Amino acid sequence: MENEPKKGFQGLIENWKNDLVAALSVALIALPLSLGIALAAGAPAMAGIFSAIVGGIVTTFYRGGHISVNGPAKGVIGVILLGIVLMDDGSGQAFNYVLAAVVVSGSIQALLGILKLGRLADIFHSTVIHGILAAIGIIIFAKQIHVAMGTHSESSNIIQNLVDALVLFPKANPFVLVISLSGLFLLLLHSKTSNKVFNLLPGPIWVVALSIPFVYLFDFFDLHNLSLFNKSYEVGPTLLLDIPDSILESIMHPNFDKINTIEFWTTVFSILIITSIESLAIAKAVDKIDPYKRKTDLNKDLTGIGLSTIVAGLVGGLPVIAVIIRSTVNIHNGAKTKWSNLYQGLMLLIFIVILSPVMRQVPLCAFAILLVFTGFKLASPAVFKQAYGQGPEQLVFFIGTMVLTLYTNLLVGLVGGLLLVLTTHLLLANLSITDFFKTVYFSKNKLNQLSDGVFNLKIVGVANFLGILKIDKLISQIPSGASVNIDLSDTRLVGITYMDYLVEFLKTQRATGGKASITGLDSHVSYSTYNRALKISLKSTSPKFSQRQIRLQDLAKENNYQFNSRVVWDTVYLKTFKFFEIRPIERKYNCLSGVFKNSNSSWEIADVTFNEGQAFTAETFNTTLMVITLNKTIPPFTMEKEGVLDIIFDKVMPFKGYKDIDFEMYPDFSKKFLLLGGNERKIRSVFTEEIIRFFEKNQTYHIESNGEALLLFNKIKLARTDETVAFIDYGKELVKLLNNKTP
């Protein structure tokens, strides 16, 4: 790994080129998204731009993050809409009242950071938060689908908006709809294709740019009617983005006249809770994909975001938070330091001044389809499937919170969701209400350091989201890099959010050189195979094997292999492979291991669950992979079938800038495989004729070298027993060839 970039102004001088290039890509994405988010929230379009500019320029100078990008995000759409509806008194000042709520929420947020209360975000149950985000996704979809179709719903009820979308679809304006559908096609195509020219610009920029020719084709500049199939449809300037000629004309100021009303404070705390939780969650997500593994100071970051939100609210901007899409793009495009955030803010300011005449030619439906796409991803069937995969009770929490939020508001949805979780935990723990809360808040958790220096953390009673702050005080006493064992044998119930917290702690310890494990769950059961699922203690139970596990165990006995069905918490080594550098690993389990006797190379085949994509809309994948430890050093490289993984995943970003290594003498191999790596000469020395012929005639695998080991997998699914046997034979033959031919 490269040396960590310098901080402060030294980092600016050292890395300004990398940060500037990355910032350009970020700014190109931020421009249409910021405008779209503001419009979806019922705010003036420039409110989103002000938030992005302030998030870039102001937040950079006081922040806890190293490489995240700040600005408006889709999570604020629901709370801003809520505030406008609650405080609309017919005076035309509704958004000004909301700006006052933004300023107050930012002040409280900054204070929470100063008081080092950033960890409060950890006490909110993770599934409840995802339920709220799904509700926000539905709200975005319900509001923006009408803009994308050229229709209008008179109802303020979200469910009725969805119903109206179906009812009014036959009356949709086809001249608006064709722009929206073209934009949707571009977004889907951009996420699936690996064409270098097409991927030169972000998807949202393509949507906006290619909508403008339609505007000229249909002449949206003048109010008139167009006919299609003997029906007449109105088009005109009202369908275009409306922004003032001067940026100064867009500045709005807060109005505090509603500060003594319940509606005002409902808006304040809705903004505060959603922005704080989302910002802190995204900060942690960005830390996971930061190539230098730097850690965000969550309290300082909360203070910085709060201060920026105050400034944004004072000039007419939306709340400022950390944003995952732009942060991911920032990292993937080579940003090194926090200064890339400043550059993207300055670029946005320049863009909006120079490009405002062009932006006024963009139809509103182009921004709407961006938000429809985003809203769908927040509440897609995959999100429900993921909740169910974590346990059927999690699906109940998820849907319960989502429905309650849709029919009431975000605060009621949050409180109701948490009460639903607590009631379920109370019933599953089989305790009285008094005993339940005693075991949460007054449990006799103990931290001891053993004679060999290992820390033993004993957790007792009910371990759920309410007890995270209590256990955090004990865990903070464990030094970084120390070895620790967490014993859960005396817990009656372990919640999913609590397990999330413990697993993230284990990853942190291992990343700093310590050994860490969780024990004592043998007598616990859950309704899901998900390793972090809610667990209940039943002392008399013993683990049950699936048919596939039984076959793998039999295979191990027949061939003198080792088999372990349990979750292995230590997955740090897999992060040394490029594929997993930016894909968080959830768990490794069903581990089959052995040694190739002829080469004395050890190998392991395991099932691995990992995430791909953005923080709250990440997809979960399961695969069976093989890691072979070699007895010699070979150059790092990655090899995969041309075009296959691009269909499933994002482009191979870690090798960005490296060209495909082709072999003129072996055109079939070059057409079949994409081979990438840094040292082309050494890689060519490994790929001898014998090895190339082996790859040509055998099953195609994704193969990576980290210099001392190989990573192999075939499909993004769990392997059958016969495929596992084929895996072993393939690996044995490949190692034999490498040992014979590699110098």
Buried (B, 14 or more C-beta within 10 A) or exposed (E): EEEBBBEEEEBBEBBBEBBBBBBEBBBBBBBBBBBBBBBBBBBBBBBBBBBBBBBBBBBBEBBBBBBBBBBBBBBBBBBBBBBBBBBBEEEEBBBBBBBBBBBBBBBBBBEBBEEBBBBBBBBBBBBBBBBBBBBBBBBBBBBBBBBBBBBEBEEEEBEBBBBBBEEBEEEBBBBBBBBBBBBBEBBEEBBEBBEEEEBEBBBBBBBBBBBBEBBEEBEBBEEEEBEEEEEEBEBBEEBBBEBBEEBEEBBBEBBBBBBEBEBBBBBBBBBBBBBBBBBBBBBBBBBBBBBBBBBBBBBBBBBBBBBBBBBBBBBBBBBBBBBBBBBBBBBBBBBBBBBBBBBBBBBBBEBBEEEBEEBBBBBBBBBBBBBBBBBBBBBBEBBBEBBBBBBEBBBBBBBBBBBBBBBEBBBBBBBBBBEBBBEBBBEBBEBEEEBBBBBBEEBEBEBEBEEEEBBBBBBBBBBBBBBBBBBBEBBEEBEEEBBBBBBBBBBBBBBBBBBBBBBBBBBBBBBBEBBBBBEBBEBBBBBBBBBBBBBBBEEEEEEEEEEBBEBBBEBBEEEEBEBBBEBBBBBBBBBBBBBBBBBBBBBBBBBBBBBBEEBEBBBBBBBBBBBBBBBBBBBBBBBBBBBBBBEEEBBBBBBBEBEBBBEEBBBBBBBEEBEEBEBEEBEEBBEEBBBBBEEBEBBBBBBBEEBBBBBEEEEBBBBBBBEEBBBBBBBBEBBEBEBBBBBBEBBBEBBBBBBEBBE
